[in-house]
């Protein structure tokens, strides 16, 4: 489990230069410039409809984009579909899980980029999958159908598929959707740990600002498709930024261990007045 | 596969003309070993020229319909998808009607305008649906809607043609209810290449159907081209359907029921469902055809009636037995 990451799973440095994501003629994310070191974690945050998911999809290659997306210096547009799939793994915000498929069969789908189109899975693919399931604590559920799993287990199953791809760059769109605070923390801890074990670079969109501050090394704040702030959490998550772009009242606090917490504050309520 | 062999044998041994199954076994043995057979020439002819090709054809048609059903369900991610939903049946029906109406004397030909037209109609119907779906924006839902629209339109044309020529209605309806009654080795030869080709292609694409099941976005992120996979699978499935419909008319139920039953019994991965649907569909139709020709001998029931009668309760039974596994 602690062996050094193999070449196919080596850290990937990501670089976006002037990237704009488009749906037809409608630009949903404009001119994004960001550089990510191999092995680091970038969280894309922003209000609803800011273009976060679209930007992620543009990096994957399923949404049209202009500008350059470089992986370790190579433009992703020069890669074939399968080469790109071997380098970049993507989990959408609401993954469609075929109900009756077993966890193992679903995770096996992650091996698709490593197989030629008409080939069958080999023993080595099955070994990769069972290894991934073990690391995600899913071995006991390996033969269970997806629809019988709880929300947290389903999210882990999606992560299993992503990891089975053995890609160096993980793009996770709201991986904690539908998870309670405990499960969300557990999942993010897992991703963080796997980051080091697998040797992966992570780009995620995160709804929860506190969690994004605690796990990501770099933040990108998008509003209306534009990058309005970028950098380490402390510089991006300021009261002014959040107030301006989220139209929300917050206080940015520090725990006794120095971790950032974004706490919503309530301006004034009817109840607080004493009669 | 063993079950299939059993079913094929039993169907051949028994039949409307009561030849006595031990004698038939002797006949087969005799043919294989070059000895003498207890059957007369006519009786032997019944076994080899009438019954066996019919059993083989039933197997082929059943396999084709079932595997197309599974393929369509995979491509559209919809358990209700069915070989007929894309306008294949309507296209075939309309083309058949036009041939019957325009050249009624040719309908008796074994290889004639009727099967060819049905074939062209089925493929034409699917192509029309495909084009309409793409021009309306693409995507699964739009495609299914286009299929419904095309099917309705072609059925309307067909009904119109029928109204104009009421004297040929009977022929059209007997074709439409589906049947294998006038089939021989010729029909087998016509359909074998297409059905085998389509079957092989679909089995090879089975894993890709599993990948499609997670949605186009994720499938693309896994490195496959969802549009291209869909196109190949649709063409192969339509080919199989058209070949089946061309020789046997419209036999319903097989394309929806068999894949579902296979799923309930053997799991939902298309890697398993596609090949098993081939076998299961073949078996199902051989049995159904057997019942069709022996239940009320010498009269024959339309096979579509049998597939519905046997298919529906069986499906319900399997549903009940697997109650715990189904939400």
Boltz contact constraints between the chains, C-beta under 6 A:
constraints:
  - contact:
      token1: [A, 60]
      token2: [B, 221]
      max_distance: 6.0
  - contact:
      token1: [A, 62]
      token2: [B, 217]
      max_distance: 6.0
  - contact:
      token1: [A, 62]
      token2: [B, 220]
      max_distance: 6.0
  - contact:
      token1: [A, 81]
      token2: [B, 223]
      max_distance: 6.0
  - contact:
      token1: [A, 82]
      token2: [B, 223]
      max_distance: 6.0
  - contact:
      token1: [A, 85]
      token2: [B, 222]
      max_distance: 6.0
  - contact:
      token1: [A, 85]
      token2: [B, 223]
      max_distance: 6.0
  - contact:
      token1: [A, 90]
      token2: [B, 221]
      max_distance: 6.0
  - contact:
      token1: [A, 92]
      token2: [B, 217]
      max_distance: 6.0
  - contact:
      token1: [A, 96]
      token2: [B, 214]
      max_distance: 6.0
  - contact:
      token1: [A, 96]
      token2: [B, 215]
      max_distance: 6.0
  - contact:
      token1: [A, 98]
      token2: [B, 213]
      max_distance: 6.0
  - contact:
      token1: [A, 100]
      token2: [B, 268]
      max_distance: 6.0
  - contact:
      token1: [A, 101]
      token2: [B, 268]
      max_distance: 6.0
  - contact:
      token1: [A, 105]
      token2: [B, 269]
      max_distance: 6.0
  - contact:
      token1: [A, 109]
      token2: [B, 211]
      max_distance: 6.0
  - contact:
      token1: [A, 112]
      token2: [B, 211]
      max_distance: 6.0
  - contact:
      token1: [A, 112]
      token2: [B, 222]
      max_distance: 6.0
  - contact:
      token1: [A, 113]
      token2: [B, 222]
      max_distance: 6.0
  - contact:
      token1: [A, 113]
      token2: [B, 223]
      max_distance: 6.0
  - contact:
      token1: [A, 118]
      token2: [B, 204]
      max_distance: 6.0
